[in-house]
Amino acid sequence: MHTPGPWTVTLGDEIIGAPVWWLIEGADGVVCEALYASDSDARLIAAAPQLLRALQRLTHPAADDDDLAYALDVIRAATGAP
């Protein structure tokens, strides 16, 4: 069983302007702390519930273009792409 999403990313602390750790939180509190992770890594971790949902939708026998569009939107959000 996993912690349901959505998850959010919050900068926990930084040293001289560089992130030291990030909090990844769900509805029930902290899911994990990402120590010395980049903001890209923290974003990817936080996107895990949506990425799982996108894969579930794409592998469903009735998957359609809306499911593919959803997956592409989630990938863009996870990677920070426009």
Beta strands, then each sheet from edge to edge (+ up, - down):
strand 1: 8-15
strand 2: 18-26
strand 3: 29-35
sheet 1: 1+ 2- 3+
end
